[in-house]
Amino acid sequence: MAKTFRRFLNNLTCCLSGRNRTTIDDSEYFNVIKTADGKTSKEQHTKIKYPQITTSGLDNPFIITEIEELNYLIKDLYEEKKNETFSNNRIPLIYQQINIKMVQLIDLTSDNMEFFLTMYKTDNTVGARRAFRSAAKAMALHFDTFVANKSFLNLSLNQLTTILRQEKIATKSEIDLFQVAVYWINQDYSTRQHHAIDLFRLINFSALTMPQLMQCYCHQPDLFQSSEVDIILRNAAIFISLKYLGKELTVFAFAPNPREFTIVPEPSNPFDPVNPFDLNTVKLMEEEASLSHQSGGRRRKRIHMRLRVIWCQENNGILYHLEDLPIDENIT
């Protein structure tokens, strides 16, 4: 634990100081033990080593203060580890406090993403994984800077999915998240194309407009050769279509999960048509979906729905045919 934690802190110090190489002070201190008569026994002093982050070379007073507070937490952690009478409840609490302090440091150093992207590789202990999940929230709030970092492409699948699961992301819409996922896949397409389904399940395609959804199809058509990937976008198309028709409650199962985007998108082109189905292309989609609809109490109605949507270029409109065919209405 000490070695991995040392590397973890050393990486942090390098990032904060901007230096390629830095050192961690191997501070030594004595744990004074009292004897039965209440006097301190110098002979029973116990030497304990613990890593500390040096603030040498740092000029930001806020970062220095946070590091000093983090050092105190690290010291407490090592004291608890060495003390045979420690309370098991103390260590998780200290780890939690360290995680909080790490997030505060991340907020102060949002321009340096190298540390975030190497956290897992440095220390894979439970505490570090928890810290990464906390850090993912901060990364999501600095999303553009985070994606622009060259190390982003070296993220593992687990790291990227952790970030895409965040409920608050500093970008404009789900289409940005889709493009980021494709960007990551294309870095090593032959190996990563199989991860598309895992990434796309975390993107709320149902929150897009129909033109944006069709843009996804055109962006990387090879990815949608997989039936699992294709059905995700088709389900989104069903929801968007029914929402346009005022019947989105029929397929609430396809509704997007709530997510908050902190960057306001640019105003739309005033010459763009209001109709969300005007795509300047012709698209034919036929989809059959079978789903359960809660109709009250324990009774459920199974709906078999066939949706045929034709986007028509000639009249800048939409021709649609929608049928609801109730089947087995009294399923419980």
KERO-601467 format. One record per residue (C-alpha): x, y, z negated. Coordinates in steps of 0.02 Angstrom, whole numbers, plus 50000, padded with zeros to 5 digits. Last residue first. Layout:
BEGIN
<rec px="X" py="Y" pz="Z"/>
...
//
This chain:
BEGIN
<rec px="47506" py="49540" pz="50737"/>
<rec px="47461" py="49521" pz="50921"/>
<rec px="47283" py="49576" pz="50954"/>
<rec px="47308" py="49660" pz="51123"/>
<rec px="47382" py="49511" pz="51211"/>
<rec px="47410" py="49608" pz="51373"/>
<rec px="47363" py="49789" pz="51407"/>
<rec px="47403" py="49843" pz="51587"/>
<rec px="47455" py="50024" pz="51595"/>
<rec px="47485" py="50077" pz="51776"/>
<rec px="47585" py="50224" pz="51841"/>
<rec px="47604" py="50280" pz="52021"/>
<rec px="47711" py="50430" pz="52056"/>
<rec px="47745" py="50555" pz="52192"/>
<rec px="47861" py="50693" pz="52140"/>
<rec px="47898" py="50865" pz="52207"/>
<rec px="48017" py="50965" pz="52313"/>
<rec px="47902" py="50936" pz="52463"/>
<rec px="48026" py="50856" pz="52581"/>
<rec px="48149" py="50786" pz="52456"/>
<rec px="48030" py="50664" pz="52374"/>
<rec px="48076" py="50577" pz="52214"/>
<rec px="47976" py="50417" pz="52210"/>
<rec px="47932" py="50340" pz="52043"/>
<rec px="47852" py="50171" pz="52018"/>
<rec px="47819" py="50122" pz="51839"/>
<rec px="47748" py="49954" pz="51793"/>
<rec px="47697" py="49933" pz="51614"/>
<rec px="47659" py="49780" pz="51512"/>
<rec px="47597" py="49840" pz="51345"/>
<rec px="47593" py="49733" pz="51189"/>
<rec px="47474" py="49799" pz="51059"/>
<rec px="47518" py="49781" pz="50877"/>
<rec px="47404" py="49760" pz="50729"/>
<rec px="47486" py="49776" pz="50560"/>
<rec px="47405" py="49942" pz="50519"/>
<rec px="47389" py="50056" pz="50668"/>
<rec px="47427" py="50045" pz="50854"/>
<rec px="47613" py="50009" pz="50844"/>
<rec px="47669" py="49981" pz="51023"/>
<rec px="47771" py="49830" pz="51071"/>
<rec px="47870" py="49827" pz="51230"/>
<rec px="47873" py="49750" pz="51402"/>
<rec px="47955" py="49851" pz="51538"/>
<rec px="47944" py="49838" pz="51725"/>
<rec px="48040" py="49960" pz="51830"/>
<rec px="48034" py="50018" pz="52008"/>
<rec px="48143" py="50162" pz="52060"/>
<rec px="48154" py="50247" pz="52227"/>
<rec px="48262" py="50399" pz="52248"/>
<rec px="48263" py="50526" pz="52388"/>
<rec px="48378" py="50673" pz="52365"/>
<rec px="48372" py="50858" pz="52332"/>
<rec px="48337" py="50812" pz="52149"/>
<rec px="48171" py="50896" pz="52111"/>
<rec px="48108" py="50785" pz="51970"/>
<rec px="48132" py="50910" pz="51830"/>
<rec px="48008" py="51031" pz="51911"/>
<rec px="48065" py="51205" pz="51860"/>
<rec px="48159" py="51228" pz="52022"/>
<rec px="48332" py="51306" pz="52007"/>
<rec px="48335" py="51487" pz="52067"/>
<rec px="48349" py="51554" pz="51890"/>
<rec px="48510" py="51453" pz="51868"/>
<rec px="48509" py="51389" pz="51690"/>
<rec px="48578" py="51492" pz="51548"/>
<rec px="48742" py="51421" pz="51483"/>
<rec px="48731" py="51285" pz="51353"/>
<rec px="48732" py="51329" pz="51168"/>
<rec px="48872" py="51240" pz="51076"/>
<rec px="48826" py="51161" pz="50909"/>
<rec px="48737" py="51008" pz="50976"/>
<rec px="48628" py="50922" pz="50847"/>
<rec px="48573" py="50741" pz="50871"/>
<rec px="48405" py="50660" pz="50849"/>
<rec px="48389" py="50484" pz="50921"/>
<rec px="48313" py="50484" pz="51094"/>
<rec px="48141" py="50407" pz="51126"/>
<rec px="48141" py="50237" pz="51211"/>
<rec px="48042" py="50152" pz="51072"/>
<rec px="47915" py="50294" pz="51084"/>
<rec px="47853" py="50216" pz="51245"/>
<rec px="47670" py="50261" pz="51241"/>
<rec px="47711" py="50419" pz="51145"/>
<rec px="47793" py="50486" pz="51303"/>
<rec px="47626" py="50502" pz="51392"/>
<rec px="47624" py="50685" pz="51440"/>
<rec px="47667" py="50652" pz="51623"/>
<rec px="47838" py="50733" pz="51607"/>
<rec px="47864" py="50632" pz="51449"/>
<rec px="47814" py="50478" pz="51546"/>
<rec px="47951" py="50511" pz="51674"/>
<rec px="48083" py="50551" pz="51544"/>
<rec px="48040" py="50393" pz="51446"/>
<rec px="48044" py="50282" pz="51600"/>
<rec px="48206" py="50360" pz="51659"/>
<rec px="48285" py="50326" pz="51489"/>
<rec px="48235" py="50143" pz="51505"/>
<rec px="48315" py="50141" pz="51677"/>
<rec px="48473" py="50218" pz="51608"/>
<rec px="48493" py="50083" pz="51476"/>
<rec px="48438" py="49948" pz="51600"/>
<rec px="48586" py="49988" pz="51713"/>
<rec px="48714" py="49959" pz="51577"/>
<rec px="48646" py="49787" pz="51533"/>
<rec px="48625" py="49742" pz="51718"/>
<rec px="48808" py="49776" pz="51751"/>
<rec px="48830" py="49853" pz="51922"/>
<rec px="48803" py="50018" pz="51835"/>
<rec px="48987" py="50053" pz="51802"/>
<rec px="49027" py="50046" pz="51987"/>
<rec px="48913" py="50195" pz="52019"/>
<rec px="49024" py="50317" pz="51922"/>
<rec px="48961" py="50495" pz="51937"/>
<rec px="48813" py="50462" pz="52051"/>
<rec px="48712" py="50366" pz="51921"/>
<rec px="48756" py="50493" pz="51787"/>
<rec px="48701" py="50635" pz="51900"/>
<rec px="48535" py="50545" pz="51917"/>
<rec px="48513" py="50563" pz="51730"/>
<rec px="48558" py="50747" pz="51738"/>
<rec px="48429" py="50775" pz="51874"/>
<rec px="48300" py="50681" pz="51768"/>
<rec px="48330" py="50791" pz="51616"/>
<rec px="48428" py="50718" pz="51474"/>
<rec px="48366" py="50671" pz="51299"/>
<rec px="48325" py="50494" pz="51355"/>
<rec px="48510" py="50468" pz="51392"/>
<rec px="48546" py="50474" pz="51206"/>
<rec px="48725" py="50410" pz="51211"/>
<rec px="48777" py="50279" pz="51082"/>
<rec px="48718" py="50132" pz="51188"/>
<rec px="48825" py="50203" pz="51328"/>
<rec px="48984" py="50170" pz="51230"/>
<rec px="48956" py="49986" pz="51192"/>
<rec px="48889" py="49954" pz="51369"/>
<rec px="49040" py="50038" pz="51447"/>
<rec px="49161" py="49927" pz="51350"/>
<rec px="49178" py="49804" pz="51496"/>
<rec px="49248" py="49945" pz="51603"/>
<rec px="49392" py="49960" pz="51480"/>
<rec px="49516" py="49833" pz="51546"/>
<rec px="49507" py="49861" pz="51734"/>
<rec px="49469" py="50046" pz="51709"/>
<rec px="49619" py="50093" pz="51604"/>
<rec px="49609" py="50283" pz="51594"/>
<rec px="49443" py="50270" pz="51687"/>
<rec px="49355" py="50210" pz="51529"/>
<rec px="49407" py="50364" pz="51428"/>
<rec px="49347" py="50485" pz="51562"/>
<rec px="49185" py="50385" pz="51580"/>
<rec px="49153" py="50406" pz="51393"/>
<rec px="49194" py="50591" pz="51402"/>
<rec px="49074" py="50612" pz="51549"/>
<rec px="48935" py="50527" pz="51451"/>
<rec px="48968" py="50637" pz="51300"/>
<rec px="48954" py="50792" pz="51408"/>
<rec px="48790" py="50728" pz="51479"/>
<rec px="48726" py="50711" pz="51301"/>
<rec px="48721" py="50899" pz="51285"/>
<rec px="48817" py="51058" pz="51248"/>
<rec px="48966" py="51012" pz="51140"/>
<rec px="49018" py="51030" pz="50959"/>
<rec px="48942" py="50869" pz="50892"/>
<rec px="48823" py="50840" pz="50746"/>
<rec px="48741" py="50670" pz="50724"/>
<rec px="48905" py="50576" pz="50741"/>
<rec px="48895" py="50405" pz="50822"/>
<rec px="49005" py="50461" pz="50967"/>
<rec px="49149" py="50487" pz="50845"/>
<rec px="49144" py="50313" pz="50771"/>
<rec px="49122" py="50242" pz="50947"/>
<rec px="49286" py="50323" pz="50999"/>
<rec px="49383" py="50254" pz="50851"/>
<rec px="49311" py="50079" pz="50870"/>
<rec px="49354" py="50076" pz="51056"/>
<rec px="49534" py="50122" pz="51019"/>
<rec px="49594" py="50295" pz="51060"/>
<rec px="49738" py="50308" pz="51182"/>
<rec px="49645" py="50425" pz="51301"/>
<rec px="49625" py="50551" pz="51160"/>
<rec px="49814" py="50560" pz="51141"/>
<rec px="49824" py="50690" pz="51279"/>
<rec px="49721" py="50813" pz="51176"/>
<rec px="49584" py="50892" pz="51282"/>
<rec px="49453" py="50778" pz="51204"/>
<rec px="49491" py="50843" pz="51028"/>
<rec px="49494" py="51024" pz="51079"/>
<rec px="49322" py="51005" pz="51159"/>
<rec px="49253" py="50907" pz="51011"/>
<rec px="49305" py="51020" pz="50868"/>
<rec px="49148" py="50984" pz="50766"/>
<rec px="49156" py="50802" pz="50821"/>
<rec px="49333" py="50793" pz="50755"/>
<rec px="49274" py="50857" pz="50586"/>
<rec px="49143" py="50720" pz="50575"/>
<rec px="49270" py="50593" pz="50633"/>
<rec px="49382" py="50643" pz="50488"/>
<rec px="49258" py="50569" pz="50366"/>
<rec px="49258" py="50406" pz="50463"/>
<rec px="49447" py="50416" pz="50470"/>
<rec px="49458" py="50440" pz="50281"/>
<rec px="49352" py="50286" pz="50255"/>
<rec px="49469" py="50188" pz="50367"/>
<rec px="49616" py="50258" pz="50269"/>
<rec px="49543" py="50204" pz="50102"/>
<rec px="49505" py="50029" pz="50167"/>
<rec px="49686" py="50009" pz="50221"/>
<rec px="49733" py="50024" pz="50405"/>
<rec px="49867" py="50155" pz="50382"/>
<rec px="49970" py="50231" pz="50522"/>
<rec px="49878" py="50162" pz="50672"/>
<rec px="49709" py="50217" pz="50604"/>
<rec px="49767" py="50395" pz="50574"/>
<rec px="49851" py="50415" pz="50743"/>
<rec px="49712" py="50509" pz="50832"/>
<rec px="49674" py="50624" pz="50687"/>
<rec px="49856" py="50672" pz="50667"/>
<rec px="49878" py="50714" pz="50850"/>
<rec px="49725" py="50826" pz="50847"/>
<rec px="49817" py="50985" pz="50797"/>
<rec px="49709" py="51137" pz="50835"/>
<rec px="49583" py="51090" pz="50702"/>
<rec px="49712" py="51116" pz="50566"/>
<rec px="49610" py="51201" pz="50430"/>
<rec px="49458" py="51090" pz="50460"/>
<rec px="49572" py="50938" pz="50454"/>
<rec px="49641" py="50994" pz="50287"/>
<rec px="49464" py="51004" pz="50217"/>
<rec px="49428" py="50832" pz="50289"/>
<rec px="49583" py="50764" pz="50201"/>
<rec px="49528" py="50840" pz="50036"/>
<rec px="49361" py="50752" pz="50049"/>
<rec px="49448" py="50587" pz="50087"/>
<rec px="49566" py="50612" pz="49939"/>
<rec px="49415" py="50642" pz="49826"/>
<rec px="49336" py="50480" pz="49887"/>
<rec px="49498" py="50386" pz="49859"/>
<rec px="49503" py="50456" pz="49682"/>
<rec px="49325" py="50396" pz="49650"/>
<rec px="49365" py="50224" pz="49721"/>
<rec px="49514" py="50216" pz="49600"/>
<rec px="49422" py="50274" pz="49444"/>
<rec px="49284" py="50144" pz="49439"/>
<rec px="49405" py="50000" pz="49411"/>
<rec px="49459" py="50083" pz="49249"/>
<rec px="49645" py="50078" pz="49218"/>
<rec px="49716" py="49975" pz="49076"/>
<rec px="49863" py="49904" pz="49172"/>
<rec px="49918" py="50076" pz="49227"/>
<rec px="50020" py="50065" pz="49386"/>
<rec px="49877" py="50086" pz="49510"/>
<rec px="49794" py="50218" pz="49402"/>
<rec px="49954" py="50320" pz="49397"/>
<rec px="49973" py="50299" pz="49584"/>
<rec px="49801" py="50370" pz="49617"/>
<rec px="49825" py="50513" pz="49496"/>
<rec px="49986" py="50563" pz="49586"/>
<rec px="49897" py="50555" pz="49753"/>
<rec px="49759" py="50667" pz="49684"/>
<rec px="49888" py="50793" pz="49621"/>
<rec px="49972" py="50791" pz="49791"/>
<rec px="49805" py="50828" pz="49876"/>
<rec px="49786" py="50983" pz="49768"/>
<rec px="49959" py="51041" pz="49822"/>
<rec px="49916" py="51002" pz="50003"/>
<rec px="49755" py="51105" pz="49994"/>
<rec px="49848" py="51253" pz="49921"/>
<rec px="49983" py="51244" pz="50055"/>
<rec px="49850" py="51235" pz="50191"/>
<rec px="49766" py="51392" pz="50123"/>
<rec px="49932" py="51483" pz="50106"/>
<rec px="49976" py="51453" pz="50290"/>
<rec px="50165" py="51472" pz="50305"/>
<rec px="50224" py="51292" pz="50301"/>
<rec px="50410" py="51256" pz="50318"/>
<rec px="50424" py="51161" pz="50154"/>
<rec px="50254" py="51108" pz="50091"/>
<rec px="50315" py="50933" pz="50051"/>
<rec px="50187" py="50795" pz="50040"/>
<rec px="50214" py="50683" pz="49890"/>
<rec px="50245" py="50497" pz="49884"/>
<rec px="50238" py="50407" pz="49716"/>
<rec px="50371" py="50328" pz="49609"/>
<rec px="50339" py="50275" pz="49429"/>
<rec px="50468" py="50264" pz="49290"/>
<rec px="50396" py="50202" pz="49125"/>
<rec px="50449" py="50282" pz="48963"/>
<rec px="50455" py="50155" pz="48825"/>
<rec px="50625" py="50208" pz="48757"/>
<rec px="50563" py="50386" pz="48740"/>
<rec px="50432" py="50328" pz="48615"/>
<rec px="50306" py="50461" pz="48574"/>
<rec px="50240" py="50465" pz="48398"/>
<rec px="50064" py="50416" pz="48350"/>
<rec px="50112" py="50282" pz="48224"/>
<rec px="50060" py="50144" pz="48345"/>
<rec px="50175" py="50208" pz="48480"/>
<rec px="50129" py="50335" pz="48613"/>
<rec px="50179" py="50304" pz="48793"/>
<rec px="50248" py="50445" pz="48899"/>
<rec px="50233" py="50407" pz="49085"/>
<rec px="50395" py="50472" pz="49158"/>
<rec px="50408" py="50554" pz="49327"/>
<rec px="50492" py="50521" pz="49490"/>
<rec px="50458" py="50616" pz="49650"/>
<rec px="50503" py="50532" pz="49813"/>
<rec px="50484" py="50693" pz="49912"/>
<rec px="50416" py="50661" pz="50084"/>
<rec px="50524" py="50710" pz="50230"/>
<rec px="50500" py="50787" pz="50400"/>
<rec px="50534" py="50748" pz="50580"/>
<rec px="50454" py="50811" pz="50739"/>
<rec px="50408" py="50975" pz="50658"/>
<rec px="50242" py="51065" pz="50677"/>
<rec px="50226" py="51082" pz="50488"/>
<rec px="50048" py="51018" pz="50477"/>
<rec px="50074" py="50879" pz="50604"/>
<rec px="50236" py="50816" pz="50529"/>
<rec px="50160" py="50822" pz="50355"/>
<rec px="50011" py="50718" pz="50408"/>
<rec px="50120" py="50588" pz="50490"/>
<rec px="50224" py="50577" pz="50331"/>
<rec px="50065" py="50556" pz="50230"/>
<rec px="50011" py="50403" pz="50328"/>
<rec px="50187" py="50334" pz="50331"/>
<rec px="50193" py="50346" pz="50140"/>
<rec px="50019" py="50269" pz="50125"/>
<rec px="50078" py="50122" pz="50229"/>
<rec px="50231" py="50098" pz="50120"/>
<rec px="50140" py="50120" pz="49954"/>
<rec px="50000" py="50000" pz="50000"/>
//
